[in-house]
Amino acid sequence: MIRDVDRSEVIGPRVIDSPVLGGISARELSGGVKTLIAIYKMPEKIFNASACGDNCAK
């Protein structure tokens, strides 16, 4: 999801390489990616995915 939506690569447990921001933490990922990860990890919860961008649709 991180690679597909944010076009970033996970380098290590706490470092993500963003083509726009450089080295970032998971806190700095887009809201769309964070929502998708939450949906995946907690399927019993209800999330509002309508705020996610079109790049999150697939």
PDB file of N, H, CA, C and O in Angstrom:
ATOM      1  N   MET A   1       0.822  -1.194   0.000  1.00  0.00           N
ATOM      2  CA  MET A   1       0.000   0.000   0.000  1.00  0.00           C
ATOM      3  C   MET A   1       0.864   1.255   0.000  1.00  0.00           C
ATOM      4  O   MET A   1       0.570   2.223  -0.701  1.00  0.00           O
ATOM      5  N   ILE A   2       1.927   1.228   0.789  1.00  0.00           N
ATOM      6  H   ILE A   2       2.166   0.442   1.359  1.00  0.00           H
ATOM      7  CA  ILE A   2       2.800   2.405   0.864  1.00  0.00           C
ATOM      8  C   ILE A   2       3.446   2.674  -0.488  1.00  0.00           C
ATOM      9  O   ILE A   2       3.519   3.822  -0.927  1.00  0.00           O
ATOM     10  N   ARG A   3       3.908   1.632  -1.141  1.00  0.00           N
ATOM     11  H   ARG A   3       3.849   0.699  -0.784  1.00  0.00           H
ATOM     12  CA  ARG A   3       4.546   1.783  -2.450  1.00  0.00           C
ATOM     13  C   ARG A   3       3.528   2.214  -3.502  1.00  0.00           C
ATOM     14  O   ARG A   3       3.803   3.095  -4.317  1.00  0.00           O
ATOM     15  N   ASP A   4       2.374   1.602  -3.479  1.00  0.00           N
ATOM     16  H   ASP A   4       2.151   0.887  -2.817  1.00  0.00           H
ATOM     17  CA  ASP A   4       1.363   1.849  -4.509  1.00  0.00           C
ATOM     18  C   ASP A   4       0.726   3.234  -4.383  1.00  0.00           C
ATOM     19  O   ASP A   4       0.585   3.940  -5.382  1.00  0.00           O
ATOM     20  N   VAL A   5       0.346   3.624  -3.187  1.00  0.00           N
ATOM     21  H   VAL A   5       0.460   3.050  -2.376  1.00  0.00           H
ATOM     22  CA  VAL A   5      -0.384   4.882  -3.001  1.00  0.00           C
ATOM     23  C   VAL A   5       0.562   6.078  -2.856  1.00  0.00           C
ATOM     24  O   VAL A   5       0.409   7.077  -3.558  1.00  0.00           O
ATOM     25  N   ASP A   6       1.534   5.979  -1.951  1.00  0.00           N
ATOM     26  H   ASP A   6       1.658   5.167  -1.381  1.00  0.00           H
ATOM     27  CA  ASP A   6       2.436   7.111  -1.697  1.00  0.00           C
ATOM     28  C   ASP A   6       3.699   7.082  -2.544  1.00  0.00           C
ATOM     29  O   ASP A   6       4.487   8.027  -2.515  1.00  0.00           O
ATOM     30  N   ARG A   7       3.898   6.001  -3.302  1.00  0.00           N
ATOM     31  H   ARG A   7       3.257   5.233  -3.326  1.00  0.00           H
ATOM     32  CA  ARG A   7       5.101   5.844  -4.122  1.00  0.00           C
ATOM     33  C   ARG A   7       6.384   5.965  -3.281  1.00  0.00           C
ATOM     34  O   ARG A   7       7.380   6.551  -3.705  1.00  0.00           O
ATOM     35  N   SER A   8       6.318   5.393  -2.090  1.00  0.00           N
ATOM     36  H   SER A   8       5.509   4.917  -1.745  1.00  0.00           H
ATOM     37  CA  SER A   8       7.440   5.406  -1.157  1.00  0.00           C
ATOM     38  C   SER A   8       7.879   3.981  -0.863  1.00  0.00           C
ATOM     39  O   SER A   8       7.103   3.037  -1.017  1.00  0.00           O
ATOM     40  N   GLU A   9       9.124   3.833  -0.441  1.00  0.00           N
ATOM     41  H   GLU A   9       9.754   4.599  -0.317  1.00  0.00           H
ATOM     42  CA  GLU A   9       9.686   2.515  -0.127  1.00  0.00           C
ATOM     43  C   GLU A   9       9.989   2.415   1.364  1.00  0.00           C
ATOM     44  O   GLU A   9      10.556   3.336   1.952  1.00  0.00           O
ATOM     45  N   VAL A  10       9.611   1.295   1.968  1.00  0.00           N
ATOM     46  H   VAL A  10       9.151   0.547   1.490  1.00  0.00           H
ATOM     47  CA  VAL A  10       9.956   1.043   3.362  1.00  0.00           C
ATOM     48  C   VAL A  10      11.400   0.572   3.389  1.00  0.00           C
ATOM     49  O   VAL A  10      11.740  -0.465   2.819  1.00  0.00           O
ATOM     50  N   ILE A  11      12.244   1.344   4.058  1.00  0.00           N
ATOM     51  H   ILE A  11      11.968   2.187   4.521  1.00  0.00           H
ATOM     52  CA  ILE A  11      13.674   1.040   4.144  1.00  0.00           C
ATOM     53  C   ILE A  11      13.971   0.180   5.372  1.00  0.00           C
ATOM     54  O   ILE A  11      14.794  -0.734   5.318  1.00  0.00           O
ATOM     55  N   GLY A  12      13.306   0.476   6.452  1.00  0.00           N
ATOM     56  H   GLY A  12      12.637   1.218   6.496  1.00  0.00           H
ATOM     57  CA  GLY A  12      13.511  -0.251   7.698  1.00  0.00           C
ATOM     58  C   GLY A  12      12.286  -0.094   8.585  1.00  0.00           C
ATOM     59  O   GLY A  12      11.286   0.481   8.156  1.00  0.00           O
ATOM     60  N   PRO A  13      12.346  -0.597   9.815  1.00  0.00           N
ATOM     61  CA  PRO A  13      11.185  -0.566  10.697  1.00  0.00           C
ATOM     62  C   PRO A  13      10.671   0.846  10.993  1.00  0.00           C
ATOM     63  O   PRO A  13       9.490   1.029  11.290  1.00  0.00           O
ATOM     64  N   ARG A  14      11.552   1.835  10.914  1.00  0.00           N
ATOM     65  H   ARG A  14      12.511   1.687  10.673  1.00  0.00           H
ATOM     66  CA  ARG A  14      11.143   3.200  11.260  1.00  0.00           C
ATOM     67  C   ARG A  14      11.483   4.231  10.196  1.00  0.00           C
ATOM     68  O   ARG A  14      11.381   5.432  10.447  1.00  0.00           O
ATOM     69  N   VAL A  15      11.884   3.785   9.018  1.00  0.00           N
ATOM     70  H   VAL A  15      11.967   2.810   8.814  1.00  0.00           H
ATOM     71  CA  VAL A  15      12.289   4.714   7.967  1.00  0.00           C
ATOM     72  C   VAL A  15      11.608   4.360   6.648  1.00  0.00           C
ATOM     73  O   VAL A  15      11.655   3.218   6.190  1.00  0.00           O
ATOM     74  N   ILE A  16      10.981   5.358   6.056  1.00  0.00           N
ATOM     75  H   ILE A  16      10.943   6.285   6.427  1.00  0.00           H
ATOM     76  CA  ILE A  16      10.335   5.222   4.756  1.00  0.00           C
ATOM     77  C   ILE A  16      10.941   6.267   3.835  1.00  0.00           C
ATOM     78  O   ILE A  16      11.060   7.433   4.211  1.00  0.00           O
ATOM     79  N   ASP A  17      11.321   5.862   2.642  1.00  0.00           N
ATOM     80  H   ASP A  17      11.224   4.915   2.336  1.00  0.00           H
ATOM     81  CA  ASP A  17      11.928   6.778   1.682  1.00  0.00           C
ATOM     82  C   ASP A  17      10.846   7.321   0.753  1.00  0.00           C
ATOM     83  O   ASP A  17      10.310   6.599  -0.087  1.00  0.00           O
ATOM     84  N   SER A  18      10.538   8.599   0.919  1.00  0.00           N
ATOM     85  H   SER A  18      10.974   9.185   1.602  1.00  0.00           H
ATOM     86  CA  SER A  18       9.528   9.268   0.102  1.00  0.00           C
ATOM     87  C   SER A  18      10.214  10.042  -1.015  1.00  0.00           C
ATOM     88  O   SER A  18      11.199  10.734  -0.760  1.00  0.00           O
ATOM     89  N   PRO A  19       9.715   9.944  -2.254  1.00  0.00           N
ATOM     90  CA  PRO A  19      10.336  10.686  -3.345  1.00  0.00           C
ATOM     91  C   PRO A  19      10.155  12.199  -3.193  1.00  0.00           C
ATOM     92  O   PRO A  19      10.894  12.974  -3.800  1.00  0.00           O
ATOM     93  N   VAL A  20       9.196  12.615  -2.403  1.00  0.00           N
ATOM     94  H   VAL A  20       8.595  11.986  -1.910  1.00  0.00           H
ATOM     95  CA  VAL A  20       8.931  14.047  -2.217  1.00  0.00           C
ATOM     96  C   VAL A  20       9.586  14.578  -0.949  1.00  0.00           C
ATOM     97  O   VAL A  20      10.193  15.649  -0.960  1.00  0.00           O
ATOM     98  N   LEU A  21       9.463  13.826   0.147  1.00  0.00           N
ATOM     99  H   LEU A  21       8.970  12.956   0.156  1.00  0.00           H
ATOM    100  CA  LEU A  21       9.912  14.313   1.456  1.00  0.00           C
ATOM    101  C   LEU A  21      11.253  13.752   1.917  1.00  0.00           C
ATOM    102  O   LEU A  21      11.802  14.223   2.913  1.00  0.00           O
ATOM    103  N   GLY A  22      11.786  12.767   1.221  1.00  0.00           N
ATOM    104  H   GLY A  22      11.340  12.385   0.412  1.00  0.00           H
ATOM    105  CA  GLY A  22      13.015  12.110   1.659  1.00  0.00           C
ATOM    106  C   GLY A  22      12.691  11.063   2.713  1.00  0.00           C
ATOM    107  O   GLY A  22      11.660  10.396   2.625  1.00  0.00           O
ATOM    108  N   GLY A  23      13.557  10.911   3.707  1.00  0.00           N
ATOM    109  H   GLY A  23      14.394  11.452   3.779  1.00  0.00           H
ATOM    110  CA  GLY A  23      13.346   9.936   4.775  1.00  0.00           C
ATOM    111  C   GLY A  23      12.267  10.413   5.736  1.00  0.00           C
ATOM    112  O   GLY A  23      12.374  11.501   6.303  1.00  0.00           O
ATOM    113  N   ILE A  24      11.231   9.606   5.921  1.00  0.00           N
ATOM    114  H   ILE A  24      11.144   8.722   5.461  1.00  0.00           H
ATOM    115  CA  ILE A  24      10.122   9.969   6.802  1.00  0.00           C
ATOM    116  C   ILE A  24       9.783   8.814   7.731  1.00  0.00           C
ATOM    117  O   ILE A  24      10.229   7.684   7.532  1.00  0.00           O
ATOM    118  N   SER A  25       8.985   9.117   8.748  1.00  0.00           N
ATOM    119  H   SER A  25       8.623  10.035   8.909  1.00  0.00           H
ATOM    120  CA  SER A  25       8.470   8.072   9.636  1.00  0.00           C
ATOM    121  C   SER A  25       7.058   7.702   9.186  1.00  0.00           C
ATOM    122  O   SER A  25       6.494   8.346   8.302  1.00  0.00           O
ATOM    123  N   ALA A  26       6.499   6.679   9.788  1.00  0.00           N
ATOM    124  H   ALA A  26       6.957   6.155  10.507  1.00  0.00           H
ATOM    125  CA  ALA A  26       5.141   6.254   9.449  1.00  0.00           C
ATOM    126  C   ALA A  26       4.115   7.342   9.762  1.00  0.00           C
ATOM    127  O   ALA A  26       3.058   7.396   9.134  1.00  0.00           O
ATOM    128  N   ARG A  27       4.415   8.189  10.706  1.00  0.00           N
ATOM    129  H   ARG A  27       5.274   8.146  11.216  1.00  0.00           H
ATOM    130  CA  ARG A  27       3.502   9.291  11.052  1.00  0.00           C
ATOM    131  C   ARG A  27       3.312  10.263   9.900  1.00  0.00           C
ATOM    132  O   ARG A  27       2.290  10.943   9.814  1.00  0.00           O
ATOM    133  N   GLU A  28       4.292  10.328   9.021  1.00  0.00           N
ATOM    134  H   GLU A  28       5.123   9.775   9.091  1.00  0.00           H
ATOM    135  CA  GLU A  28       4.255  11.286   7.921  1.00  0.00           C
ATOM    136  C   GLU A  28       3.685  10.710   6.622  1.00  0.00           C
ATOM    137  O   GLU A  28       3.687  11.384   5.592  1.00  0.00           O
ATOM    138  N   LEU A  29       3.202   9.477   6.668  1.00  0.00           N
ATOM    139  H   LEU A  29       3.200   8.930   7.505  1.00  0.00           H
ATOM    140  CA  LEU A  29       2.524   8.902   5.501  1.00  0.00           C
ATOM    141  C   LEU A  29       1.225   9.659   5.255  1.00  0.00           C
ATOM    142  O   LEU A  29       0.720  10.351   6.139  1.00  0.00           O
ATOM    143  N   SER A  30       0.696   9.520   4.056  1.00  0.00           N
ATOM    144  H   SER A  30       1.106   8.958   3.338  1.00  0.00           H
ATOM    145  CA  SER A  30      -0.572  10.183   3.742  1.00  0.00           C
ATOM    146  C   SER A  30      -1.698   9.600   4.582  1.00  0.00           C
ATOM    147  O   SER A  30      -1.629   8.461   5.044  1.00  0.00           O
ATOM    148  N   GLY A  31      -2.733  10.403   4.768  1.00  0.00           N
ATOM    149  H   GLY A  31      -2.789  11.328   4.393  1.00  0.00           H
ATOM    150  CA  GLY A  31      -3.897   9.944   5.509  1.00  0.00           C
ATOM    151  C   GLY A  31      -4.575   8.767   4.831  1.00  0.00           C
ATOM    152  O   GLY A  31      -5.132   7.896   5.499  1.00  0.00           O
ATOM    153  N   GLY A  32      -4.531   8.740   3.505  1.00  0.00           N
ATOM    154  H   GLY A  32      -4.078   9.448   2.962  1.00  0.00           H
ATOM    155  CA  GLY A  32      -5.135   7.632   2.761  1.00  0.00           C
ATOM    156  C   GLY A  32      -4.474   6.306   3.069  1.00  0.00           C
ATOM    157  O   GLY A  32      -5.152   5.304   3.299  1.00  0.00           O
ATOM    158  N   VAL A  33      -3.144   6.296   3.074  1.00  0.00           N
ATOM    159  H   VAL A  33      -2.593   7.110   2.888  1.00  0.00           H
ATOM    160  CA  VAL A  33      -2.412   5.055   3.375  1.00  0.00           C
ATOM    161  C   VAL A  33      -2.667   4.624   4.812  1.00  0.00           C
ATOM    162  O   VAL A  33      -2.869   3.441   5.085  1.00  0.00           O
ATOM    163  N   LYS A  34      -2.658   5.578   5.722  1.00  0.00           N
ATOM    164  H   LYS A  34      -2.494   6.539   5.500  1.00  0.00           H
ATOM    165  CA  LYS A  34      -2.910   5.228   7.124  1.00  0.00           C
ATOM    166  C   LYS A  34      -4.312   4.639   7.303  1.00  0.00           C
ATOM    167  O   LYS A  34      -4.495   3.695   8.071  1.00  0.00           O
ATOM    168  N   THR A  35      -5.295   5.193   6.598  1.00  0.00           N
ATOM    169  H   THR A  35      -5.146   5.960   5.974  1.00  0.00           H
ATOM    170  CA  THR A  35      -6.656   4.663   6.677  1.00  0.00           C
ATOM    171  C   THR A  35      -6.725   3.258   6.089  1.00  0.00           C
ATOM    172  O   THR A  35      -7.356   2.378   6.675  1.00  0.00           O
ATOM    173  N   LEU A  36      -6.086   3.030   4.937  1.00  0.00           N
ATOM    174  H   LEU A  36      -5.574   3.744   4.460  1.00  0.00           H
ATOM    175  CA  LEU A  36      -6.085   1.703   4.322  1.00  0.00           C
ATOM    176  C   LEU A  36      -5.437   0.662   5.228  1.00  0.00           C
ATOM    177  O   LEU A  36      -5.935  -0.459   5.340  1.00  0.00           O
ATOM    178  N   ILE A  37      -4.341   1.021   5.869  1.00  0.00           N
ATOM    179  H   ILE A  37      -3.937   1.931   5.778  1.00  0.00           H
ATOM    180  CA  ILE A  37      -3.666   0.095   6.790  1.00  0.00           C
ATOM    181  C   ILE A  37      -4.583  -0.210   7.978  1.00  0.00           C
ATOM    182  O   ILE A  37      -4.676  -1.357   8.413  1.00  0.00           O
ATOM    183  N   ALA A  38      -5.256   0.812   8.499  1.00  0.00           N
ATOM    184  H   ALA A  38      -5.181   1.744   8.145  1.00  0.00           H
ATOM    185  CA  ALA A  38      -6.180   0.599   9.616  1.00  0.00           C
ATOM    186  C   ALA A  38      -7.331  -0.317   9.209  1.00  0.00           C
ATOM    187  O   ALA A  38      -7.729  -1.188   9.983  1.00  0.00           O
ATOM    188  N   ILE A  39      -7.874  -0.128   7.997  1.00  0.00           N
ATOM    189  H   ILE A  39      -7.551   0.580   7.369  1.00  0.00           H
ATOM    190  CA  ILE A  39      -8.947  -0.995   7.500  1.00  0.00           C
ATOM    191  C   ILE A  39      -8.459  -2.437   7.409  1.00  0.00           C
ATOM    192  O   ILE A  39      -9.182  -3.363   7.779  1.00  0.00           O
ATOM    193  N   TYR A  40      -7.241  -2.631   6.920  1.00  0.00           N
ATOM    194  H   TYR A  40      -6.654  -1.879   6.620  1.00  0.00           H
ATOM    195  CA  TYR A  40      -6.672  -3.968   6.770  1.00  0.00           C
ATOM    196  C   TYR A  40      -6.424  -4.630   8.123  1.00  0.00           C
ATOM    197  O   TYR A  40      -6.715  -5.812   8.305  1.00  0.00           O
ATOM    198  N   LYS A  41      -5.885  -3.863   9.068  1.00  0.00           N
ATOM    199  H   LYS A  41      -5.648  -2.903   8.919  1.00  0.00           H
ATOM    200  CA  LYS A  41      -5.515  -4.433  10.368  1.00  0.00           C
ATOM    201  C   LYS A  41      -6.695  -4.604  11.321  1.00  0.00           C
ATOM    202  O   LYS A  41      -6.663  -5.460  12.205  1.00  0.00           O
ATOM    203  N   MET A  42      -7.742  -3.785  11.142  1.00  0.00           N
ATOM    204  H   MET A  42      -7.768  -3.089  10.424  1.00  0.00           H
ATOM    205  CA  MET A  42      -8.888  -3.838  12.046  1.00  0.00           C
ATOM    206  C   MET A  42     -10.190  -3.940  11.248  1.00  0.00           C
ATOM    207  O   MET A  42     -10.983  -2.999  11.244  1.00  0.00           O
ATOM    208  N   PRO A  43     -10.422  -5.075  10.570  1.00  0.00           N
ATOM    209  CA  PRO A  43     -11.602  -5.194   9.705  1.00  0.00           C
ATOM    210  C   PRO A  43     -12.939  -5.137  10.462  1.00  0.00           C
ATOM    211  O   PRO A  43     -13.987  -4.930   9.851  1.00  0.00           O
ATOM    212  N   GLU A  44     -12.902  -5.316  11.762  1.00  0.00           N
ATOM    213  H   GLU A  44     -12.050  -5.484  12.258  1.00  0.00           H
ATOM    214  CA  GLU A  44     -14.132  -5.275  12.547  1.00  0.00           C
ATOM    215  C   GLU A  44     -14.605  -3.842  12.802  1.00  0.00           C
ATOM    216  O   GLU A  44     -15.747  -3.636  13.213  1.00  0.00           O
ATOM    217  N   LYS A  45     -13.755  -2.867  12.568  1.00  0.00           N
ATOM    218  H   LYS A  45     -12.827  -3.035  12.234  1.00  0.00           H
ATOM    219  CA  LYS A  45     -14.084  -1.452  12.776  1.00  0.00           C
ATOM    220  C   LYS A  45     -14.677  -0.855  11.508  1.00  0.00           C
ATOM    221  O   LYS A  45     -14.548  -1.424  10.424  1.00  0.00           O
ATOM    222  N   ILE A  46     -15.324   0.286  11.650  1.00  0.00           N
ATOM    223  H   ILE A  46     -15.429   0.748  12.531  1.00  0.00           H
ATOM    224  CA  ILE A  46     -15.894   1.005  10.512  1.00  0.00           C
ATOM    225  C   ILE A  46     -15.060   2.266  10.290  1.00  0.00           C
ATOM    226  O   ILE A  46     -14.806   3.028  11.223  1.00  0.00           O
ATOM    227  N   PHE A  47     -14.641   2.472   9.046  1.00  0.00           N
ATOM    228  H   PHE A  47     -14.847   1.853   8.288  1.00  0.00           H
ATOM    229  CA  PHE A  47     -13.825   3.636   8.690  1.00  0.00           C
ATOM    230  C   PHE A  47     -14.498   4.407   7.568  1.00  0.00           C
ATOM    231  O   PHE A  47     -15.199   3.827   6.739  1.00  0.00           O
ATOM    232  N   ASN A  48     -14.283   5.712   7.546  1.00  0.00           N
ATOM    233  H   ASN A  48     -13.713   6.183   8.220  1.00  0.00           H
ATOM    234  CA  ASN A  48     -14.793   6.557   6.468  1.00  0.00           C
ATOM    235  C   ASN A  48     -13.695   6.686   5.413  1.00  0.00           C
ATOM    236  O   ASN A  48     -12.796   7.518   5.535  1.00  0.00           O
ATOM    237  N   ALA A  49     -13.782   5.863   4.393  1.00  0.00           N
ATOM    238  H   ALA A  49     -14.512   5.188   4.295  1.00  0.00           H
ATOM    239  CA  ALA A  49     -12.767   5.883   3.340  1.00  0.00           C
ATOM    240  C   ALA A  49     -13.080   6.905   2.254  1.00  0.00           C
ATOM    241  O   ALA A  49     -12.312   7.041   1.302  1.00  0.00           O
ATOM    242  N   SER A  50     -14.187   7.624   2.375  1.00  0.00           N
ATOM    243  H   SER A  50     -14.811   7.514   3.148  1.00  0.00           H
ATOM    244  CA  SER A  50     -14.545   8.606   1.350  1.00  0.00           C
ATOM    245  C   SER A  50     -13.566   9.780   1.343  1.00  0.00           C
ATOM    246  O   SER A  50     -13.475  10.494   0.345  1.00  0.00           O
ATOM    247  N   ALA A  51     -12.838   9.989   2.431  1.00  0.00           N
ATOM    248  H   ALA A  51     -12.912   9.408   3.242  1.00  0.00           H
ATOM    249  CA  ALA A  51     -11.854  11.062   2.485  1.00  0.00           C
ATOM    250  C   ALA A  51     -10.536  10.670   1.827  1.00  0.00           C
ATOM    251  O   ALA A  51      -9.674  11.522   1.615  1.00  0.00           O
ATOM    252  N   CYS A  52     -10.373   9.397   1.503  1.00  0.00           N
ATOM    253  H   CYS A  52     -11.073   8.704   1.675  1.00  0.00           H
ATOM    254  CA  CYS A  52      -9.157   8.931   0.834  1.00  0.00           C
ATOM    255  C   CYS A  52      -9.183   9.397  -0.621  1.00  0.00           C
ATOM    256  O   CYS A  52     -10.250   9.548  -1.216  1.00  0.00           O
ATOM    257  N   GLY A  53      -8.015   9.621  -1.176  1.00  0.00           N
ATOM    258  H   GLY A  53      -7.148   9.499  -0.693  1.00  0.00           H
ATOM    259  CA  GLY A  53      -7.939  10.059  -2.561  1.00  0.00           C
ATOM    260  C   GLY A  53      -8.255   8.937  -3.551  1.00  0.00           C
ATOM    261  O   GLY A  53      -8.386   7.772  -3.174  1.00  0.00           O
ATOM    262  N   ASP A  54      -8.370   9.308  -4.796  1.00  0.00           N
ATOM    263  H   ASP A  54      -8.263  10.254  -5.102  1.00  0.00           H
ATOM    264  CA  ASP A  54      -8.652   8.332  -5.857  1.00  0.00           C
ATOM    265  C   ASP A  54      -7.564   7.275  -5.974  1.00  0.00           C
ATOM    266  O   ASP A  54      -7.831   6.158  -6.416  1.00  0.00           O
ATOM    267  N   ASN A  55      -6.331   7.618  -5.579  1.00  0.00           N
ATOM    268  H   ASN A  55      -6.114   8.525  -5.219  1.00  0.00           H
ATOM    269  CA  ASN A  55      -5.236   6.664  -5.660  1.00  0.00           C
ATOM    270  C   ASN A  55      -5.392   5.518  -4.663  1.00  0.00           C
ATOM    271  O   ASN A  55      -4.665   4.529  -4.752  1.00  0.00           O
ATOM    272  N   CYS A  56      -6.311   5.630  -3.729  1.00  0.00           N
ATOM    273  H   CYS A  56      -6.901   6.434  -3.657  1.00  0.00           H
ATOM    274  CA  CYS A  56      -6.559   4.576  -2.743  1.00  0.00           C
ATOM    275  C   CYS A  56      -7.677   3.627  -3.180  1.00  0.00           C
ATOM    276  O   CYS A  56      -7.914   2.612  -2.525  1.00  0.00           O
ATOM    277  N   ALA A  57      -8.353   3.941  -4.262  1.00  0.00           N
ATOM    278  H   ALA A  57      -8.161   4.766  -4.794  1.00  0.00           H
ATOM    279  CA  ALA A  57      -9.554   3.193  -4.654  1.00  0.00           C
ATOM    280  C   ALA A  57      -9.288   1.727  -4.970  1.00  0.00           C
ATOM    281  O   ALA A  57     -10.086   0.867  -4.599  1.00  0.00           O
ATOM    282  N   LYS A  58      -8.178   1.423  -5.650  1.00  0.00           N
ATOM    283  H   LYS A  58      -7.529   2.122  -5.951  1.00  0.00           H
ATOM    284  CA  LYS A  58      -7.966   0.020  -6.008  1.00  0.00           C
ATOM    285  C   LYS A  58      -7.542  -0.798  -4.825  1.00  0.00           C
ATOM    286  O   LYS A  58      -7.322  -2.002  -4.954  1.00  0.00           O
TER     287      LYS A  58
END
